[in-house]
């Protein structure tokens, strides 16, 4: 398919190509009208691991990167551990339950209303201690251990809730910043206050637990100091002191802030993708419709279906393309047919049968135009009816000419006599005519399909004649007729001219 043909296909299906992508894009835009905005604040923690190890190892010693990476893995594991995040969820719940009225810095209205809907006031009164956040945390822990309690069933064990450890882990990102001492934490939430407060609580709980673990390691070393200090593998007081420094070196470098803008919405991107997919699909449909069309369509396909040699064609005339040079195209295609006739002819008068399998294929239309053009070239030709042939009556002249028309009045002999026989699916083959024919022109409508019945009747006709049969395609589409005429260069300014 050439570029001009592709552009004509697009023009033929322009309504689909515009409508389908627009509908898909509009549908996606409508479905995402209530898209939930998410906020993603961050915090940066300074660990001091690389710096301390560098100072400890000295300038001439190789830094133990394996130990440093292992230490960072331990930090990330503590941050995302179940116990850390469970405590974070409980402390976050305590902070929300202690609100006497909505506070945008702690939780938005949607979060508080949802909490009030899930948790009865009676349970809240049992748990909350407005004078002590720690007492409230302890009360939640104690209450959540009771069998069948509502806090665990409706809040702490539900993944979609902001208090659930698995839900927090799914929305939490903790990564080391390159090869630095920094660990960056990001948390995603539809409530900007919840996102900020969750990061603050993660920092708080993590630092405390990390310090507890490091102090526990140091305490163990001190207890064994006297036994190991003089041994080959003993631990020096300097190293013990350094371990203590490590245990207290984790600090919050950048505290989380309340995000004022949500993450970029995917709504526009999804809409553009939907429009693009719809556009590609509609273009593919218009091209596929051409390739998978089962109509006779063009000479190559027609020869494959019928087994006949292509001889000539007529275009499918369209009133909406009046500026198109139909006359020139018709003249060119009929000339091709005339060239084939000359190749099959000699100096004698030739009887040419015009046949088709069905009615309405355009036999008369094509024959009149062919005979007229033959006569204009000085090739004496007439149209003869079946009845005239059988009864040996007078001839009928082609087109709308009278017998004294100047184009044929000088002809006393004819080189071609064309006889149009009835559609062979409706009538029997007139063998008395076909046996005398020099050759046959078989007319097919290119806009229809070729059926088994067509094949059978053509086979039957071929069995009754030994002379050549040429294939004429009527009503060929512009895209297909270009194959035999070349691209149309002599057009008036139009869409089709731009295509070329």
C-alpha positions in Angstrom: 0.0 0.0 0.0 1.4 3.3 -1.1 1.3 6.5 1.0 -1.4 8.1 -1.2 -3.5 4.9 -0.9 -3.0 4.9 2.9 -4.1 8.5 3.1 -7.2 7.8 1.0 -8.0 4.9 3.4 -7.7 7.3 6.3 -10.0 9.8 4.5 -12.5 7.0 3.8 -12.6 6.1 7.5 -12.0 9.6 8.9 -15.2 9.5 11.1 -14.0 6.3 12.8 -10.4 7.5 13.2 -11.6 10.7 14.9 -14.6 9.3 16.9 -13.1 6.1 18.4 -10.0 7.7 20.0 -12.1 10.7 21.2 -14.6 8.4 22.8 -11.9 6.3 24.5 -10.1 9.4 25.8 -13.3 10.9 27.0 -14.3 7.7 28.7 -11.0 7.4 30.6 -11.1 11.1 31.5 -14.6 10.6 32.9 -13.7 7.5 34.9 -10.7 9.2 36.5 -12.6 12.4 37.4 -12.6 11.3 41.1 -9.0 10.1 41.0 -7.6 10.0 44.6 -4.6 12.3 45.1 -1.6 10.9 46.9 1.1 12.7 48.8 4.7 11.5 49.1 6.8 13.4 51.7 10.3 12.2 52.5 12.8 12.2 55.3 16.6 11.7 55.3 18.4 9.9 58.1 22.2 10.3 58.8 23.7 7.0 59.9 27.4 7.9 60.1 28.4 4.3 59.2 30.8 5.1 56.4 32.4 8.1 58.1 33.0 6.2 61.4 34.4 3.2 59.6 36.8 5.4 57.6 38.1 7.1 60.7 38.4 3.8 62.5 40.3 2.0 59.7 42.8 4.9 59.1 44.1 6.3 55.9 46.4 3.3 55.1 43.9 0.6 55.8 41.3 -0.8 53.4 37.7 0.1 54.2 35.5 -2.9 55.0 32.7 -2.2 52.5 31.1 -5.6 53.2 30.6 -4.7 56.8 29.3 -1.2 55.9 26.8 -2.7 53.4 25.8 -5.2 56.0 25.2 -2.5 58.5 23.0 -0.6 56.1 21.0 -3.8 55.4 20.5 -4.1 59.1 19.2 -0.5 59.3 16.8 -1.0 56.4 15.6 -4.3 58.0 14.9 -2.6 61.3 13.0 0.2 59.5 10.7 -2.2 57.7 10.5 -4.9 60.5 7.0 -6.0 61.6 7.6 -4.9 65.2 8.7 -1.4 64.2 5.7 -0.8 61.9 3.2 -2.3 64.3 4.3 0.2 66.9 4.2 3.0 64.3 0.6 2.0 63.5 -0.5 1.9 67.1 1.1 5.3 67.9 -0.5 6.8 64.8 -3.9 5.5 65.9 -3.3 6.9 69.4 -2.6 10.3 67.9 -5.8 10.2 65.9 -8.0 9.0 68.7 -6.7 11.8 71.0 -8.0 14.5 68.7 -10.9 16.3 70.2 -11.6 18.0 66.9 -10.1 17.7 63.3 -6.6 19.0 62.9 -5.2 19.2 59.4 -1.7 18.9 60.8 -2.5 15.4 62.3 -5.3 14.0 60.0 -7.8 15.4 57.5 -11.6 15.2 57.9 -11.9 12.1 55.8 -9.5 10.1 58.0 -11.1 11.3 61.2 -14.7 10.6 60.0 -13.7 7.2 58.8 -12.2 6.4 62.2 -15.3 7.6 64.0 -17.4 5.5 61.8 -15.4 2.3 62.4 -14.7 2.7 66.1 -17.6 3.2 68.5 -17.4 6.1 71.0 -17.7 3.6 73.9 -14.5 1.9 72.8 -12.7 5.2 72.3 -13.6 6.2 75.9 -12.0 3.0 77.2 -8.8 3.6 75.4 -8.0 7.3 75.2 -6.2 9.1 77.9 -6.1 12.8 76.8 -3.4 13.6 79.4 -1.0 10.9 78.4 -0.2 9.7 74.8 1.9 6.9 76.2 -1.0 5.6 78.3 -3.2 5.7 75.3 -0.6 3.6 73.4 -0.5 1.1 76.2 -4.3 0.9 76.3 -4.5 0.2 72.6 -1.8 -2.5 72.9 -3.7 -4.1 75.8 -7.1 -3.8 74.1 -5.8 -5.2 70.8 -4.7 -8.4 72.6 -8.3 -9.2 73.6 -9.9 -11.9 71.5 -12.3 -10.5 68.9 -11.6 -6.9 69.6 -12.7 -4.3 67.1 -9.5 -2.4 66.9 -7.6 -5.4 65.6 -10.4 -6.6 63.3 -11.3 -3.2 61.8 -8.1 -1.2 62.0 -4.8 -2.9 62.8 -5.3 -6.0 60.7 -6.9 -4.4 57.6 -4.3 -3.7 54.9 -6.1 -0.6 53.5 -6.0 1.1 56.9 -3.1 3.6 57.7 -2.5 1.7 61.0 -1.8 -1.7 59.5 1.9 -2.8 59.5 1.6 -4.5 56.1 -0.2 -1.5 54.6 2.5 0.8 56.0 5.3 -1.4 54.5 3.6 -1.4 51.1 3.6 2.4 51.0 7.0 2.9 52.5 10.3 3.2 50.5 13.6 3.1 52.3 16.8 3.2 50.3 20.4 4.2 50.8 21.5 7.3 49.0 24.3 6.0 46.7 27.4 5.3 48.8 26.7 8.0 51.4 25.8 7.8 55.0 22.2 8.8 54.2 19.0 6.7 54.1 16.0 8.3 52.4 12.5 7.4 53.5 9.4 8.1 51.5 5.8 7.4 52.4 2.7 7.5 50.2 -0.7 8.4 51.6 -3.9 10.1 50.5 -3.8 12.2 53.7 -0.7 14.5 53.7 -0.8 14.8 57.5 -0.9 11.0 57.9 2.1 10.7 55.5 4.1 13.2 57.4 3.2 11.8 60.8 3.9 8.2 59.8 7.4 9.2 58.7 8.0 11.0 62.0 6.9 8.0 63.9 9.1 5.7 61.8 12.1 7.9 62.6 11.2 7.9 66.3 10.6 4.2 66.7 13.5 3.2 64.5 16.1 5.4 66.3 15.0 4.1 69.6 15.1 0.4 68.6 18.5 0.9 66.8 20.0 2.5 69.8 18.7 -0.3 72.1 20.2 -2.9 69.8 23.6 -1.1 69.7 23.7 -0.5 73.4 22.9 -4.2 74.0 25.9 -5.1 71.9 28.1 -2.7 73.8 27.0 -3.9 77.1 27.9 -7.5 76.2 31.3 -6.4 75.1 31.9 -4.6 78.4 30.9 -7.6 80.4 33.6 -9.6 78.6 36.2 -6.9 78.6 38.3 -8.2 81.5 38.5 -11.7 80.0 39.3 -10.7 76.4 41.2 -7.4 76.8 44.7 -9.1 76.9 43.9 -11.9 74.4 44.9 -11.8 70.7 41.4 -11.2 69.6 40.5 -8.9 72.5 38.3 -5.8 72.2 40.0 -2.6 73.2 38.4 0.2 75.2 38.8 2.4 72.1 36.6 0.0 70.1 34.1 -0.2 72.8 33.9 3.5 72.9 33.6 3.6 69.1 30.7 1.1 69.3 28.9 3.4 71.7 29.4 6.3 69.3 27.9 4.2 66.5 24.9 3.5 68.7 24.1 7.1 69.0 25.1 8.4 65.5 21.8 7.9 63.8 20.1 11.3 63.4 17.3 12.8 61.3 19.0 15.1 58.8 15.8 16.2 56.9 12.6 15.9 58.9 9.4 15.2 56.9 7.3 18.2 55.9 3.6 18.5 55.3 3.2 18.1 51.6 1.2 20.9 50.0 1.0 19.4 46.5 0.0 15.8 45.7 2.0 13.5 43.4 1.6 14.2 39.7 -1.7 12.8 38.5 -1.7 10.1 35.8 -5.0 11.2 34.5 -3.7 13.2 31.5 -1.2 10.5 30.7 -3.9 7.8 30.8 -6.1 10.0 28.6 -3.4 10.5 26.0 -2.5 6.8 26.1 -6.2 5.9 25.5 -6.5 8.4 22.6 -3.3 7.0 21.1 -4.4 3.4 21.4 -7.8 4.2 19.9 -6.1 6.1 17.0 -3.7 3.2 16.3 -6.6 0.7 16.5 -8.8 2.7 14.1 -5.9 3.1 11.6 -5.2 -0.6 11.9 -8.8 -1.4 11.4 -9.1 0.7 8.2 -5.9 -1.0 6.8 -7.0 -4.4 7.9 -10.4 -3.9 6.4 -8.7 -3.4 3.1 -6.4 -6.4 3.3 -9.0 -8.8 4.7 -11.7 -7.7 2.4 -13.1 -10.7 0.4 -14.3 -8.7 -2.6 -12.8 -9.3 -6.0 -11.2 -5.8 -5.8 -8.1 -5.8 -8.0 -6.6 -7.6 -11.0 -4.2 -9.7 -9.0 -6.9 -11.0 -6.7 -9.3 -11.4 -9.6 -6.8 -13.5 -11.6 -6.2 -15.7 -8.5 -9.9 -16.2 -7.9 -11.1 -16.7 -11.5 -8.0 -18.1 -13.2 -8.6 -15.7 -16.1 -6.2 -13.2 -17.5 -6.9 -9.6 -16.7 -7.8 -7.7 -19.8 -9.4 -4.4 -18.8 -11.4 -2.4 -16.3 -13.6 0.5 -15.6 -13.4 2.7 -12.5 -16.2 3.1 -9.9 -17.5 6.5 -10.7 -18.4 8.7 -7.6 -20.5 11.8 -7.7 -18.7 13.3 -4.7 -15.4 13.4 -6.7 -16.6 15.3 -9.7 -13.3 17.1 -10.0 -11.6 13.7 -10.6 -10.4 13.0 -14.2 -12.8 10.1 -14.7 -12.7 10.5 -18.5 -8.9 10.2 -18.7 -8.9 7.2 -16.4 -11.7 5.5 -18.4 -9.9 6.2 -21.6 -6.7 4.7 -20.3 -8.3 1.5 -19.0 -10.2 0.9 -22.2 -7.1 1.4 -24.2 -5.5 -1.4 -22.2 -8.4 -3.6 -23.2 -8.1 -2.6 -26.9 -4.4 -3.5 -26.8 -5.3 -7.0 -25.6 -8.0 -7.3 -28.3 -5.4 -6.5 -31.0 -3.1 -9.1 -29.7 -5.7 -11.8 -30.0 -7.0 -10.6 -33.5 -6.1 -10.9 -37.1 -7.5 -9.2 -40.2 -10.8 -11.0 -40.1 -14.0 -9.9 -38.5 -14.1 -11.2 -34.9 -17.1 -12.2 -33.0 -16.6 -11.2 -29.3 -18.9 -12.6 -26.6 -19.5 -10.4 -23.6 -20.4 -12.7 -20.7 -21.0 -12.7 -16.9 -22.2 -15.1 -14.3 -24.7 -12.6 -12.8 -27.0 -9.8 -13.8 -25.9 -6.2 -13.0 -22.2 -6.8 -13.6 -22.0 -3.9 -16.2 -21.7 -5.8 -19.5 -23.8 -3.3 -21.5 -22.2 -0.3 -19.9 -18.7 -1.6 -20.6 -19.4 -2.8 -24.1 -20.9 0.5 -25.3 -17.9 2.4 -24.0 -15.5 -0.1 -25.6 -17.2 0.0 -29.0 -17.4 3.8 -29.0 -13.7 4.1 -28.4 -12.9 1.5 -31.0 -14.9 3.3 -33.6 -13.2 6.6 -32.6 -9.8 4.9 -33.4 -11.2 3.8 -36.8 -11.6 0.2 -35.7 -15.0 -0.7 -37.1 -17.1 -2.3 -34.4 -20.7 -2.9 -33.6 -22.9 -4.4 -30.9 -25.1 -7.3 -31.9 -27.9 -8.7 -29.8 -28.3 -12.5 -29.3 -31.7 -12.3 -31.2 -30.0 -10.5 -34.1 -27.4 -13.2 -34.3 -29.8 -16.0 -34.2 -32.4 -14.4 -36.6 -29.8 -12.7 -38.8 -31.5 -9.3 -38.4 -30.0 -5.9 -38.7 -27.2 -4.7 -36.5 -27.5 -2.2 -33.6 -24.8 0.3 -33.4 -22.9 1.1 -30.2 -23.8 3.9 -27.9 -26.6 6.3 -28.8 -25.5 6.7 -32.5 -27.9 6.6 -35.4 -27.0 4.5 -38.4 -26.0 7.6 -40.3 -23.6 8.8 -37.6 -20.4 10.2 -39.1 -18.3 8.0 -36.9 -19.5 4.8 -38.5 -21.3 5.8 -41.7 -18.1 5.2 -43.7 -17.6 1.7 -42.4 -18.9 -1.1 -44.7 -17.2 -3.8 -42.8 -16.6 -4.4 -39.1 -13.6 -5.8 -37.4 -15.4 -6.6 -34.2 -18.9 -7.7 -33.5 -19.8 -7.8 -29.8 -22.6 -10.1 -28.6 -23.8 -9.7 -25.0 -25.3 -13.0 -23.7 -27.5 -13.3 -20.6 -26.2 -13.9 -17.1 -25.1 -17.6 -17.1 -26.4 -18.3 -13.6 -29.9 -17.6 -15.0 -29.7 -18.9 -18.6 -28.1 -21.7 -20.4 -24.9 -21.2 -22.4 -25.8 -20.2 -26.0 -23.3 -22.6 -27.6 -24.3 -21.7 -31.1 -22.8 -18.3 -30.4 -19.8 -19.2 -28.2 -18.5 -21.8 -30.6 -18.2 -19.1 -33.3 -16.6 -16.5 -31.0 -13.0 -15.6 -31.5 -12.7 -14.8 -27.8 -14.8 -13.9 -24.7 -14.7 -10.9 -22.4 -15.9 -12.0 -18.9 -17.2 -9.0 -16.9 -17.2 -9.0 -13.1 -18.2 -6.4 -10.6 -15.0 -5.7 -8.6 -17.1 -4.6 -5.6 -18.6 -8.0 -5.0 -17.3 -11.4 -3.8 -16.4 -14.4 -6.0 -18.5 -17.4 -4.9 -18.5 -21.1 -5.6 -21.5 -20.7 -8.0 -19.4 -18.2 -10.0 -16.6 -20.6 -10.2 -18.8 -23.5 -11.3 -20.5 -21.5 -14.1 -17.2 -20.2 -15.4 -15.8 -23.7 -15.4 -18.9 -24.9 -17.4 -18.4 -22.0 -19.9 -14.7 -22.9 -20.3 -15.7 -26.5 -21.2 -17.8 -25.1 -24.1 -15.2 -22.9 -25.7 -11.5 -23.3 -26.7 -10.9 -19.6 -27.4 -9.3 -17.1 -25.0 -11.3 -15.6 -22.2 -10.3 -12.2 -20.9 -11.4 -10.7 -17.5 -13.0 -7.3 -17.3 -13.4 -5.7 -13.9 -16.1 -3.1 -13.6 -16.5 -0.6 -10.7 -12.9 -0.8 -9.5 -12.0 1.4 -6.6 -9.6 4.2 -7.0 -7.0 2.7 -4.8 -7.1 -0.6 -6.8 -7.3 1.0 -10.3 -4.0 2.9 -9.5 -2.3 -0.5 -9.9 -3.0 -0.5 -13.6 -3.1 3.3 -14.4 -0.4 4.6 -12.1 -0.9 7.4 -9.5 -3.2 10.2 -10.5 -1.1 13.2 -11.0 -3.4 15.5 -13.0 -5.8 16.3 -10.2 -7.4 19.6 -9.3 -6.4 20.9 -5.8 -8.0 18.5 -3.4 -7.2 16.1 -0.6 -6.2 13.4 -3.0 -3.7 15.8 -4.7 -2.1 16.4 -1.3 -1.8 12.7 -0.8 0.5 12.5 -3.8 
